[in-house]
């Protein structure tokens, strides 16, 4: 008995799958937020930036240019992510530039949020930063259910203090007035922010 010939069909399937998986990459703009400051040389700093099509926030824009075949099979849908490593200097200075927009094919994209990651031997801290438009969209969506508390602007943080020499397995990080908030507000337009990463021993005494 002859075995069925499956190779041509399999080859066609592979070609189809490859075509569907072809990625239209997001091309980031040259303008962006600059997050910079001083940090221990041993601390690894990076940012994960999230982007959505601009029509998500402006319904007057043409959504038809944002239809990509590969998005139908993607868990993230239209949304895209960029991972950005900090540029470091020998004296401890660092800088992370996060593009505020991008272009994917003919589809304009905008930054929605950023996770700023700080990692050291005992410290693993993530700061969540949300754009003004992202916060406003969330407020509008929940306006009939609840009133959200104001979100602290990121430029008010200025420094974060971490337990690099903690006696425990994991060291915590604090801002001047306590634990970091769940999210901080960043501008929709390119802005420069300063965040110094310091040892917990340098944290100012709190007045009660």
Backbone as a chain_set.jsonl record, in Angstrom:
{"seq": "XXXXXXXXXXXXXXXXXXXXXXXXXXXXXXXXXXXXXXXXXXXXXXXXXXXXXXXXXXXXXXXXXXXXXXXXXXXXXXXXXXXXXXXXXXXXXXXXXXXXXXXXXXXXXXXXXXXXXXXXXXXXXXXXXXXXXXXXXXXXXXXXXXXXXXXXXXXXXXXXXXXXXXXXXXXXXXXXXXXXXXXXXXXXXXXXXXXXXXXXXXXXXXXX", "coords": {"N": [[0.849, -1.194, 0.0], [0.548, 2.173, -0.89], [1.872, 5.029, 0.689], [0.124, 8.033, 1.617], [0.717, 11.093, -0.121], [1.911, 13.711, 1.59], [3.632, 15.78, 1.803], [3.6, 18.089, -0.056], [1.183, 19.311, 0.769], [1.789, 19.839, 3.442], [3.92, 21.595, 3.143], [2.615, 23.742, 1.921], [0.947, 24.47, 4.017], [2.846, 25.312, 5.887], [3.913, 27.54, 4.576], [1.651, 29.155, 4.482], [1.171, 29.541, 7.212], [3.515, 30.893, 7.925], [3.215, 33.198, 6.415], [0.97, 34.291, 7.624], [2.027, 34.809, 10.092], [3.817, 36.806, 9.674], [5.246, 39.802, 10.708], [4.222, 43.117, 10.991], [6.166, 45.53, 11.86], [6.397, 47.843, 14.59], [7.512, 51.076, 14.141], [9.324, 53.15, 16.033], [8.986, 56.621, 17.002], [11.214, 59.493, 16.862], [10.941, 61.284, 18.89], [10.53, 61.402, 22.426], [9.919, 60.423, 25.895], [12.321, 61.211, 28.366], [13.882, 59.507, 30.804], [15.927, 59.818, 33.488], [18.854, 59.739, 35.651], [20.693, 59.072, 38.713], [22.064, 55.951, 39.718], [22.909, 52.909, 41.48], [25.74, 51.242, 40.109], [25.469, 48.532, 39.791], [22.792, 48.1, 39.463], [20.314, 47.048, 37.283], [18.528, 48.589, 34.737], [15.574, 49.054, 32.943], [12.964, 49.555, 30.504], [9.601, 48.747, 29.739], [7.559, 49.484, 27.21], [4.271, 50.318, 26.214], [2.066, 50.363, 23.447], [-0.707, 51.651, 21.56], [-2.999, 51.743, 18.751], [-3.551, 55.001, 17.424], [-6.2, 55.686, 16.911], [-7.628, 54.574, 18.931], [-7.896, 56.429, 20.9], [-8.76, 58.62, 19.556], [-11.439, 58.871, 17.792], [-11.92, 60.01, 15.349], [-9.92, 59.446, 13.626], [-8.667, 57.415, 10.904], [-9.422, 54.138, 11.061], [-9.127, 52.038, 9.374], [-6.602, 51.762, 8.27], [-5.248, 50.372, 10.097], [-5.548, 47.663, 10.108], [-4.296, 44.548, 10.389], [-3.345, 41.408, 9.249], [-1.964, 39.58, 10.861], [-2.648, 40.289, 13.421], [-4.993, 39.095, 14.144], [-4.373, 36.649, 15.156], [-2.921, 37.217, 17.339], [-2.448, 37.44, 20.839], [-2.289, 39.96, 21.938], [-3.65, 41.545, 20.229], [-4.125, 44.557, 18.464], [-2.267, 45.994, 19.913], [1.117, 46.897, 20.774], [4.505, 46.28, 21.949], [7.499, 47.65, 23.278], [10.785, 46.961, 24.356], [13.141, 48.563, 26.265], [16.434, 49.172, 27.02], [18.351, 50.759, 29.555], [20.755, 53.341, 29.004], [23.942, 53.328, 30.316], [26.383, 54.923, 32.465], [29.776, 54.999, 33.668], [29.93, 56.336, 36.072], [27.536, 55.889, 37.284], [25.37, 57.19, 36.276], [22.305, 57.091, 34.395], [20.131, 56.643, 31.55], [16.995, 56.496, 29.997], [15.251, 56.416, 27.073], [12.016, 56.787, 26.028], [10.016, 56.297, 23.359], [7.278, 58.374, 22.365], [5.428, 57.876, 20.453], [4.666, 56.116, 17.368], [4.914, 54.374, 14.211], [3.19, 52.005, 12.41], [3.254, 50.326, 9.617], [0.952, 52.131, 7.819], [-0.335, 52.972, 9.988], [-0.797, 55.073, 12.704], [0.642, 55.02, 15.941], [0.387, 55.371, 19.539], [1.955, 56.026, 22.687], [0.903, 54.361, 25.619], [1.407, 53.362, 28.218], [4.042, 52.662, 30.624], [6.324, 50.359, 32.005], [8.7, 50.677, 34.338], [11.59, 49.087, 35.131], [13.592, 48.074, 37.858], [16.356, 46.321, 38.813], [18.332, 44.444, 41.014], [20.71, 42.647, 43.059], [19.182, 41.926, 45.395], [16.927, 43.329, 44.973], [13.953, 43.92, 43.234], [12.104, 45.918, 41.514], [9.215, 47.434, 40.183], [7.938, 50.153, 38.459], [4.93, 51.582, 37.58], [3.844, 53.53, 34.932], [1.51, 55.713, 33.613], [0.05, 57.237, 30.761], [-1.466, 60.504, 30.309], [-3.729, 60.407, 28.645], [-4.41, 57.717, 28.747], [-5.115, 57.409, 31.423], [-7.315, 59.153, 31.528], [-9.063, 57.899, 29.761], [-9.611, 55.563, 31.184], [-10.886, 56.683, 33.399], [-13.181, 57.74, 32.167], [-14.399, 55.39, 31.301], [-15.092, 54.203, 33.684], [-16.714, 55.996, 34.924], [-19.453, 55.856, 35.503], [-19.51, 53.998, 37.439], [-17.597, 54.264, 39.531], [-15.605, 56.75, 41.251], [-12.407, 57.616, 40.503], [-9.342, 57.964, 42.369], [-7.095, 60.803, 42.343], [-4.167, 60.645, 40.242], [-0.81, 60.513, 41.029], [1.577, 62.732, 39.681], [4.462, 61.688, 37.881], [6.754, 63.216, 37.959], [6.902, 64.177, 40.503], [8.022, 62.305, 42.111], [10.891, 61.906, 42.06], [12.979, 60.47, 43.503], [13.864, 57.095, 44.423], [14.112, 54.728, 47.041], [15.953, 51.973, 47.965], [16.299, 48.742, 49.541], [19.107, 47.629, 49.322], [20.97, 46.244, 50.788], [19.543, 44.48, 52.334], [18.632, 42.475, 55.171], [17.034, 40.423, 54.681], [15.836, 38.043, 52.188], [14.696, 39.384, 50.063], [14.76, 42.751, 49.094], [12.985, 45.738, 49.826], [11.554, 48.607, 48.124], [11.113, 52.117, 48.525], [9.396, 55.264, 48.164], [9.714, 58.75, 48.969], [7.571, 59.187, 50.753], [6.575, 56.705, 51.459], [5.491, 53.398, 50.368], [5.794, 52.749, 46.831], [3.285, 54.061, 44.599], [0.461, 52.506, 42.905], [0.373, 53.358, 40.29], [1.789, 55.978, 38.281], [1.442, 59.257, 36.851], [2.286, 60.237, 33.574], [3.202, 62.588, 31.003], [1.425, 63.17, 27.878], [2.962, 64.131, 25.897], [6.422, 64.439, 24.816], [8.626, 64.467, 27.51], [10.998, 65.356, 30.051], [12.177, 63.463, 32.739], [13.372, 63.016, 36.081], [14.766, 60.501, 38.012], [16.265, 59.336, 40.725], [18.012, 56.541, 41.973], [18.43, 55.298, 45.065], [20.11, 54.176, 48.109], [18.301, 52.716, 50.841], [19.082, 53.82, 53.263], [19.492, 56.464, 52.738], [17.101, 57.642, 52.642], [14.844, 60.27, 53.353], [13.912, 61.324, 56.661], [10.654, 60.707, 57.902], [8.067, 62.971, 58.749], [5.619, 63.118, 61.227]], "CA": [[0.0, 0.0, 0.0], [1.332, 3.399, -0.965], [1.579, 6.043, 1.693], [-0.369, 9.275, 1.01], [1.716, 12.145, -0.282], [1.485, 14.819, 2.442], [4.642, 16.839, 1.84], [3.146, 19.344, -0.676], [0.171, 19.941, 1.61], [2.471, 20.345, 4.63], [4.695, 22.755, 2.7], [1.645, 24.832, 1.725], [0.52, 24.883, 5.342], [3.943, 26.062, 6.498], [3.974, 28.837, 3.907], [0.487, 29.943, 4.921], [1.396, 29.917, 8.612], [4.572, 31.895, 7.937], [2.655, 34.445, 5.888], [0.079, 34.862, 8.635], [2.811, 35.232, 11.258], [4.695, 37.928, 9.316], [4.966, 40.916, 11.61], [4.405, 44.508, 10.587], [6.773, 46.043, 13.084], [6.201, 49.233, 15.004], [8.695, 51.925, 13.993], [9.164, 54.222, 17.026], [9.35, 57.983, 16.613], [12.449, 59.993, 17.477], [10.576, 62.033, 20.102], [10.149, 60.513, 23.513], [10.22, 60.77, 27.283], [13.667, 60.897, 28.836], [13.946, 59.216, 32.239], [17.363, 59.762, 33.759], [19.232, 59.991, 37.034], [21.813, 58.305, 39.258], [21.684, 54.654, 40.279], [24.071, 52.039, 41.669], [26.202, 50.649, 38.847], [25.011, 47.139, 39.735], [21.348, 48.057, 39.223], [19.889, 46.969, 35.892], [17.35, 49.433, 34.52], [14.983, 48.925, 31.614], [11.562, 49.975, 30.419], [8.726, 48.074, 28.803], [6.618, 50.514, 26.78], [3.097, 49.759, 25.55], [1.519, 51.265, 22.429], [-1.978, 51.302, 20.935], [-3.309, 52.602, 17.609], [-4.024, 56.325, 17.846], [-7.656, 55.792, 16.807], [-8.188, 54.126, 20.21], [-8.167, 57.621, 21.695], [-9.333, 59.647, 18.678], [-12.299, 58.129, 16.871], [-11.971, 60.682, 14.051], [-8.844, 58.913, 12.788], [-9.019, 56.299, 10.033], [-9.032, 52.864, 11.658], [-8.943, 51.024, 8.33], [-5.169, 51.576, 7.995], [-4.68, 49.634, 11.229], [-5.957, 46.262, 10.017], [-3.169, 43.68, 10.05], [-3.785, 40.016, 9.3], [-1.33, 38.848, 11.958], [-3.231, 40.665, 14.706], [-6.107, 38.204, 14.459], [-3.834, 35.497, 15.882], [-2.084, 37.724, 18.426], [-3.159, 37.684, 22.104], [-2.27, 41.398, 22.237], [-4.454, 42.268, 19.256], [-3.407, 45.63, 17.772], [-1.282, 46.621, 20.785], [2.5, 46.487, 20.595], [5.378, 46.532, 23.093], [8.931, 47.834, 23.057], [11.635, 46.821, 25.541], [14.225, 49.542, 26.107], [17.435, 49.106, 28.079], [18.937, 52.047, 29.903], [22.161, 53.624, 28.707], [24.61, 53.516, 31.603], [27.712, 55.531, 32.529], [30.598, 54.405, 34.726], [29.704, 57.031, 37.342], [26.217, 55.542, 37.804], [24.278, 57.858, 35.567], [21.576, 56.263, 33.431], [19.116, 57.352, 30.759], [16.086, 55.658, 29.22], [14.393, 57.217, 26.211], [10.813, 56.037, 25.667], [9.273, 56.986, 22.299], [5.886, 58.679, 22.699], [4.571, 57.501, 19.329], [5.306, 55.259, 16.384], [4.152, 54.122, 12.989], [3.176, 50.592, 12.014], [2.679, 50.477, 8.288], [0.398, 53.48, 7.732], [-1.137, 53.156, 11.2], [-0.106, 55.782, 13.786], [0.521, 54.461, 17.293], [0.741, 56.278, 20.63], [2.326, 55.407, 23.957], [-0.166, 54.339, 26.619], [1.947, 53.15, 29.557], [5.431, 52.205, 30.711], [6.79, 49.711, 33.221], [10.118, 50.94, 34.564], [12.087, 47.991, 35.962], [14.858, 48.22, 38.571], [16.731, 45.0, 39.308], [19.647, 44.286, 41.614], [20.844, 41.338, 43.693], [18.056, 41.667, 46.291], [15.835, 44.262, 44.677], [13.247, 43.83, 41.954], [11.031, 46.902, 41.668], [8.582, 47.864, 38.945], [7.113, 51.351, 38.578], [3.959, 51.675, 36.494], [3.63, 54.909, 34.502], [0.405, 55.777, 32.659], [-0.093, 58.538, 30.102], [-2.668, 61.261, 30.655], [-4.882, 59.937, 27.868], [-4.777, 56.396, 29.249], [-5.813, 57.625, 32.695], [-8.604, 59.767, 31.242], [-9.928, 56.881, 29.156], [-10.05, 54.698, 32.279], [-11.861, 57.45, 34.175], [-14.425, 57.815, 31.399], [-15.008, 54.067, 31.253], [-15.594, 53.839, 35.022], [-17.4, 57.162, 35.51], [-20.789, 55.474, 35.989], [-19.37, 52.987, 38.491], [-16.839, 54.783, 40.669], [-14.746, 57.911, 41.002], [-11.032, 57.233, 40.801], [-8.503, 58.945, 43.049], [-6.095, 61.443, 41.468], [-2.924, 59.903, 40.043], [0.343, 61.375, 41.304], [2.509, 62.926, 38.556], [5.737, 61.006, 38.069], [7.829, 64.168, 38.232], [6.924, 64.469, 41.937], [8.693, 61.216, 42.837], [12.284, 62.365, 42.104], [13.946, 59.454, 43.954], [13.341, 55.878, 45.036], [15.106, 54.249, 47.999], [15.819, 50.516, 47.984], [17.063, 48.005, 50.55], [20.088, 46.826, 48.59], [21.694, 45.418, 51.762], [18.534, 43.944, 53.243], [18.969, 41.236, 55.879], [16.136, 39.406, 54.162], [16.143, 37.591, 50.832], [14.211, 40.396, 49.123], [14.763, 44.113, 49.609], [11.877, 46.568, 49.357], [11.85, 49.976, 47.694], [10.156, 53.13, 48.968], [9.581, 56.653, 47.767], [9.917, 59.563, 50.175], [6.463, 59.117, 51.713], [6.067, 55.349, 51.674], [5.62, 52.478, 49.252], [5.387, 53.337, 45.551], [1.869, 53.93, 44.263], [0.187, 51.514, 41.874], [0.692, 53.956, 38.997], [2.081, 57.41, 38.261], [1.016, 59.906, 35.602], [3.267, 60.896, 32.71], [2.585, 63.433, 29.985], [1.203, 62.604, 26.543], [4.01, 64.658, 25.015], [7.782, 64.156, 25.268], [8.972, 65.191, 28.735], [12.174, 64.853, 30.744], [11.932, 63.126, 34.144], [14.548, 62.602, 36.845], [14.512, 59.535, 39.079], [17.491, 58.793, 41.304], [17.847, 55.287, 42.705], [19.339, 55.431, 46.2], [19.989, 53.191, 49.181], [17.257, 53.04, 51.825], [19.684, 54.629, 54.324], [19.469, 57.866, 52.331], [15.716, 58.107, 52.609], [14.589, 61.316, 54.356], [13.055, 60.959, 57.796], [9.274, 61.143, 57.722], [7.5, 63.734, 59.858], [4.212, 62.754, 61.481]], "C": [[0.883, 1.242, 0.0], [0.912, 4.38, 0.128], [1.083, 7.301, 1.0], [0.734, 10.318, 0.951], [1.244, 13.383, 0.467], [2.445, 15.993, 2.402], [4.182, 18.128, 1.161], [2.128, 20.085, 0.18], [0.81, 20.566, 2.848], [3.26, 21.601, 4.289], [3.786, 23.962, 2.51], [1.177, 25.385, 3.068], [1.584, 25.729, 6.023], [4.053, 27.454, 5.888], [2.849, 29.738, 4.365], [0.687, 30.432, 6.336], [2.443, 31.01, 8.708], [4.054, 33.237, 7.46], [1.766, 35.125, 6.913], [0.867, 35.424, 9.804], [3.726, 36.407, 10.948], [4.282, 39.17, 10.092], [5.222, 42.266, 10.953], [4.887, 45.252, 11.823], [6.445, 47.515, 13.333], [7.521, 49.982, 14.885], [8.552, 53.121, 14.941], [9.609, 55.576, 16.494], [10.62, 58.405, 17.327], [12.158, 60.779, 18.757], [10.145, 61.07, 21.204], [10.452, 61.089, 24.881], [11.664, 60.386, 27.596], [13.609, 60.727, 30.351], [15.414, 58.999, 32.572], [17.641, 60.045, 35.236], [20.48, 59.208, 37.408], [21.281, 57.01, 39.85], [22.95, 53.846, 40.531], [24.448, 51.362, 40.356], [25.68, 49.231, 38.683], [23.528, 47.011, 39.394], [21.046, 48.058, 37.727], [18.579, 47.722, 35.727], [16.868, 49.266, 33.088], [13.532, 49.387, 31.669], [10.838, 49.099, 29.413], [7.61, 49.056, 28.467], [5.5, 49.888, 25.954], [2.46, 50.81, 24.634], [0.204, 50.722, 21.877], [-2.198, 52.189, 19.72], [-3.929, 53.917, 18.078], [-5.536, 56.446, 17.8], [-8.353, 55.307, 18.082], [-8.608, 55.322, 21.061], [-8.79, 58.753, 20.873], [-10.142, 58.956, 17.585], [-12.429, 58.793, 15.502], [-10.902, 60.149, 13.087], [-9.312, 57.681, 12.021], [-8.501, 54.991, 10.621], [-8.733, 51.804, 10.607], [-7.472, 50.767, 8.016], [-4.49, 50.758, 9.089], [-5.134, 48.174, 11.258], [-4.792, 45.424, 9.509], [-3.59, 42.227, 10.258], [-3.222, 39.286, 10.515], [-1.939, 39.159, 13.32], [-4.371, 39.745, 15.121], [-5.652, 36.991, 15.256], [-2.991, 35.923, 17.079], [-2.905, 37.955, 19.69], [-3.248, 39.179, 22.435], [-3.135, 42.197, 21.264], [-3.624, 43.306, 18.523], [-2.235, 46.178, 18.591], [0.12, 46.047, 20.559], [3.349, 46.94, 21.775], [6.814, 46.717, 22.636], [9.659, 47.658, 24.378], [12.878, 47.674, 25.319], [15.174, 49.437, 27.297], [18.039, 50.488, 28.314], [20.362, 52.146, 29.393], [22.835, 53.98, 30.021], [25.971, 54.165, 31.429], [28.47, 54.923, 33.704], [30.367, 55.069, 36.084], [28.311, 56.771, 37.916], [25.068, 56.237, 37.117], [23.609, 56.888, 34.588], [20.578, 57.137, 32.683], [18.31, 56.334, 29.969], [15.215, 56.583, 28.384], [13.241, 56.353, 25.716], [10.049, 56.797, 24.596], [7.811, 57.203, 22.686], [4.919, 58.293, 21.59], [5.342, 56.59, 18.395], [4.398, 55.077, 15.188], [4.305, 52.645, 12.637], [2.474, 50.501, 10.669], [2.238, 51.922, 8.124], [-0.403, 53.841, 8.976], [-0.339, 53.887, 12.283], [-0.397, 55.156, 15.143], [0.927, 55.503, 18.322], [1.077, 55.47, 21.88], [1.154, 55.47, 24.932], [0.373, 54.187, 28.041], [3.358, 52.597, 29.479], [5.623, 51.475, 32.036], [8.293, 49.956, 33.309], [10.633, 49.924, 35.567], [13.452, 48.312, 36.549], [15.204, 46.864, 39.177], [18.166, 44.995, 39.815], [19.662, 42.937, 42.326], [19.625, 40.985, 44.556], [16.82, 42.503, 45.974], [15.263, 43.995, 43.29], [12.007, 44.711, 42.064], [10.521, 47.338, 40.299], [7.728, 49.09, 39.236], [6.223, 51.445, 37.348], [3.674, 53.147, 36.197], [2.556, 54.92, 33.421], [0.304, 57.17, 32.059], [-1.407, 59.195, 30.512], [-3.893, 60.721, 29.932], [-5.355, 58.566, 28.328], [-5.565, 56.521, 30.549], [-7.202, 58.196, 32.455], [-9.571, 58.75, 30.635], [-10.465, 55.924, 30.221], [-11.098, 55.398, 33.131], [-13.214, 57.483, 33.468], [-15.161, 56.482, 31.403], [-15.652, 53.684, 32.588], [-16.417, 54.946, 35.674], [-18.767, 56.821, 36.085], [-20.717, 54.496, 37.153], [-18.696, 53.55, 39.738], [-16.037, 56.009, 40.264], [-13.334, 57.556, 41.439], [-10.283, 58.354, 41.509], [-7.535, 59.582, 42.056], [-4.823, 60.6, 41.391], [-1.752, 60.865, 40.192], [1.227, 61.519, 40.062], [3.874, 62.309, 38.873], [6.853, 61.973, 38.424], [7.892, 64.582, 39.701], [7.687, 63.415, 42.736], [10.157, 61.558, 43.089], [13.3, 61.304, 42.524], [13.21, 58.252, 44.528], [14.465, 55.265, 45.855], [14.899, 52.746, 48.216], [16.749, 49.867, 49.014], [18.046, 47.056, 49.853], [20.839, 45.867, 49.513], [20.735, 44.818, 52.772], [19.013, 42.648, 53.902], [18.093, 40.074, 55.418], [16.493, 39.065, 52.714], [15.763, 38.626, 49.788], [14.219, 41.767, 49.791], [13.638, 44.932, 48.996], [12.388, 47.925, 48.89], [10.739, 50.902, 48.167], [10.42, 54.441, 48.23], [9.617, 57.452, 49.065], [8.826, 59.366, 51.218], [5.868, 57.728, 51.889], [6.309, 54.442, 50.487], [5.213, 53.154, 47.944], [3.905, 53.113, 45.284], [1.696, 52.928, 43.123], [0.532, 52.055, 40.486], [0.975, 55.442, 39.181], [1.731, 57.969, 36.883], [2.201, 60.525, 34.874], [2.528, 61.634, 31.607], [2.343, 62.655, 28.685], [2.298, 63.037, 25.572], [5.387, 64.439, 25.647], [8.188, 65.068, 26.424], [10.206, 64.557, 29.365], [11.852, 64.646, 32.23], [13.253, 62.704, 34.799], [14.118, 61.651, 37.948], [15.857, 58.971, 39.528], [17.16, 57.531, 42.091], [18.891, 55.272, 43.812], [19.138, 54.297, 47.197], [18.96, 53.672, 50.205], [17.797, 53.929, 52.951], [19.672, 56.116, 54.009], [18.049, 58.449, 52.291], [15.468, 59.139, 53.705], [13.669, 60.812, 55.459], [11.647, 61.517, 57.583], [8.796, 61.875, 58.961], [6.022, 63.409, 59.997], [3.552, 63.874, 62.277]], "O": [[1.832, 1.352, 0.776], [-0.272, 4.522, 0.434], [1.556, 7.625, -0.09], [1.571, 10.414, 1.848], [0.292, 14.039, 0.045], [2.132, 17.075, 2.899], [4.356, 19.196, 1.747], [2.181, 21.308, 0.313], [0.442, 21.665, 3.263], [3.267, 22.562, 5.058], [4.141, 25.077, 2.892], [1.029, 26.595, 3.241], [1.275, 26.738, 6.658], [4.263, 28.435, 6.603], [3.049, 30.928, 4.608], [0.413, 31.592, 6.644], [2.287, 31.954, 9.483], [4.397, 34.282, 8.013], [1.786, 36.346, 7.068], [0.446, 36.392, 10.437], [4.349, 36.957, 11.856], [3.107, 39.535, 10.121], [6.305, 42.519, 10.426], [4.104, 45.562, 12.72], [6.248, 48.303, 12.408], [8.529, 49.571, 15.459], [7.745, 54.015, 14.683], [10.496, 55.665, 15.645], [11.053, 57.757, 18.28], [13.033, 60.922, 19.61], [9.486, 60.062, 20.949], [11.143, 62.099, 25.014], [12.156, 59.355, 27.137], [13.325, 61.673, 31.085], [16.065, 58.115, 32.016], [16.775, 60.526, 35.967], [21.225, 58.742, 36.545], [20.186, 56.974, 40.412], [23.964, 54.069, 39.868], [23.577, 50.958, 39.585], [25.47, 48.773, 37.559], [23.062, 45.919, 39.069], [21.471, 48.954, 36.997], [17.634, 47.516, 36.489], [17.654, 49.329, 32.142], [12.959, 49.579, 32.742], [11.385, 48.751, 28.367], [6.811, 49.418, 29.331], [5.748, 49.036, 25.101], [2.335, 51.98, 24.995], [0.018, 49.513, 21.742], [-1.641, 53.285, 19.656], [-4.729, 53.94, 19.013], [-6.113, 57.221, 18.563], [-9.532, 55.593, 18.291], [-9.554, 55.238, 21.844], [-9.288, 59.729, 21.433], [-9.591, 58.512, 16.577], [-12.994, 58.198, 14.584], [-10.977, 60.378, 11.879], [-10.241, 56.991, 12.443], [-7.293, 54.761, 10.675], [-8.142, 50.772, 10.925], [-7.119, 49.683, 7.549], [-3.292, 50.485, 9.012], [-5.105, 47.529, 12.306], [-4.355, 45.562, 8.367], [-4.123, 41.866, 11.307], [-3.911, 38.472, 11.131], [-1.772, 38.39, 14.267], [-4.681, 39.626, 16.306], [-6.453, 36.372, 15.957], [-2.409, 35.078, 17.759], [-3.952, 38.599, 19.63], [-4.17, 39.611, 23.127], [-3.332, 43.397, 21.455], [-2.546, 42.996, 18.015], [-1.309, 46.762, 18.029], [0.284, 44.879, 20.204], [2.977, 47.856, 22.508], [7.287, 46.032, 21.729], [9.203, 48.15, 25.41], [13.577, 47.528, 24.317], [14.76, 49.595, 28.446], [18.21, 51.276, 27.384], [21.089, 51.153, 29.355], [22.351, 54.84, 30.757], [26.634, 53.995, 30.406], [27.859, 54.39, 34.631], [30.58, 54.447, 37.125], [27.941, 57.368, 38.927], [23.907, 55.902, 37.353], [24.249, 55.994, 34.034], [20.228, 58.229, 33.13], [18.866, 55.427, 29.35], [14.518, 57.441, 28.927], [13.45, 55.325, 25.07], [9.48, 57.849, 24.888], [7.181, 56.32, 23.267], [3.705, 58.378, 21.776], [6.526, 56.324, 18.604], [3.266, 55.562, 15.16], [5.415, 52.116, 12.577], [1.248, 50.588, 10.591], [3.045, 52.84, 8.271], [-1.065, 54.878, 9.022], [0.686, 53.379, 12.737], [-1.537, 54.807, 15.451], [1.71, 56.407, 18.028], [0.55, 54.379, 22.096], [0.494, 56.502, 25.057], [-0.143, 54.811, 28.968], [3.813, 52.131, 28.434], [5.136, 51.927, 33.072], [9.059, 49.499, 32.46], [10.183, 49.888, 36.712], [14.355, 48.762, 35.843], [14.43, 46.319, 39.964], [19.084, 45.471, 39.148], [18.71, 42.166, 42.201], [19.097, 39.877, 44.461], [15.791, 42.385, 46.64], [15.995, 43.862, 42.31], [10.992, 44.307, 42.631], [11.302, 47.578, 39.379], [6.896, 49.075, 40.144], [6.702, 51.394, 36.215], [3.312, 53.913, 37.09], [2.677, 54.214, 32.421], [0.453, 58.169, 32.763], [-2.329, 58.537, 30.994], [-4.964, 60.591, 30.523], [-6.551, 58.278, 28.307], [-6.56, 55.824, 30.751], [-8.165, 57.778, 33.099], [-10.758, 58.745, 30.96], [-11.627, 55.522, 30.172], [-12.083, 54.784, 33.541], [-14.257, 57.282, 34.09], [-16.388, 56.44, 31.497], [-16.631, 52.939, 32.623], [-16.777, 54.844, 36.847], [-19.197, 57.439, 37.059], [-21.732, 54.195, 37.783], [-19.163, 53.342, 40.858], [-15.822, 56.265, 39.079], [-13.096, 57.235, 42.603], [-10.547, 59.535, 41.285], [-7.192, 58.972, 41.043], [-4.451, 59.927, 42.353], [-1.715, 61.913, 39.547], [1.588, 60.513, 39.452], [4.367, 62.404, 39.997], [7.8, 61.598, 39.116], [8.832, 65.266, 40.107], [7.967, 63.619, 43.917], [10.612, 61.502, 44.231], [14.388, 61.246, 41.95], [12.099, 58.365, 45.045], [15.623, 55.27, 45.438], [13.815, 52.305, 48.599], [17.83, 50.376, 49.311], [17.835, 45.845, 49.806], [21.29, 44.807, 49.079], [21.081, 44.665, 53.943], [19.702, 41.837, 53.284], [18.364, 38.911, 55.716], [17.339, 39.713, 52.099], [16.418, 38.741, 48.752], [13.742, 41.922, 50.915], [13.368, 44.836, 47.799], [13.502, 48.336, 49.216], [9.57, 50.518, 48.205], [11.523, 54.686, 47.74], [9.555, 56.872, 50.149], [9.1, 59.373, 52.419], [4.764, 57.592, 52.417], [7.218, 54.677, 49.69], [4.365, 54.047, 47.955], [3.339, 52.099, 45.692], [2.664, 52.551, 42.461], [0.937, 51.295, 39.607], [0.472, 56.078, 40.107], [1.726, 57.248, 35.886], [3.012, 61.238, 35.466], [1.37, 61.339, 31.315], [2.97, 61.627, 28.432], [2.529, 62.387, 24.553], [5.502, 64.275, 26.861], [8.101, 66.292, 26.322], [10.43, 63.354, 29.226], [11.322, 65.54, 32.89], [14.125, 62.118, 34.158], [13.215, 61.957, 38.726], [16.503, 58.22, 38.796], [16.148, 57.47, 42.79], [20.091, 55.237, 43.54], [18.15, 53.564, 47.147], [18.774, 54.872, 50.405], [17.043, 54.709, 53.532], [19.823, 56.943, 54.908], [17.852, 59.614, 51.944], [15.838, 58.917, 54.858], [12.777, 59.995, 55.23], [11.477, 62.653, 57.14], [9.078, 61.462, 60.085], [5.271, 63.423, 59.021], [2.369, 63.784, 62.605]]}, "num_chains": 1, "name": "protein.A"}
